[in-house]
């Protein structure tokens, strides 16, 4: 007599389910590896861009505060109503409004230049305002020997300020911005501080970084 052994239907279902799960896992591995590789590449790109950007911005910050400076050793330019210069002593010697100030102002009574919406040459030897409205491409080479083109766009504006003078003390309040408003409404009138915003962008690498520095009306 032949004996027939029946197999459990539940065991077959579990086996089929296990095969399906393994198949899905095998199909997902390439996608997961691609995502991990892209994340790693993005991290490397970010580090390389930030490293290059630091030096790039440092280089730009060396430009003259304004094109109306005659030389790198020029004194602060005149801005009536905003920590203005006042005569003190004999001859053509001028100092800031504070009577105890030792900061000598420009001896030719020059005032800061207006910031135009854009400049055709971007010549920084004629003042840092020449960056405004301009852009340029940077070639970024990562540590993995990949090359990317990042666009740097620039915006320059006067920082709004409120100045109050009491006796020999002048106090200025500046609107510098925050993480939620990196470019607050610029001042229409000239003030003693300029905001220089550099935005680095590249859709291919999903790069979008903003660095801001400030330059004051003193020296170059």
PyMOL commands that set and color helices and strands:
alter all, ss='L'
color gray80, all
select helices_A, chain A and resi 9-60+124-126+128-131
alter helices_A, ss='H'
color red, helices_A
select strands_A, chain A and resi 85-87+94-96+135-141+147-158+161-166+169-174+193-202+207-216
alter strands_A, ss='S'
color yellow, strands_A
deselect
rebuild
show_as cartoon
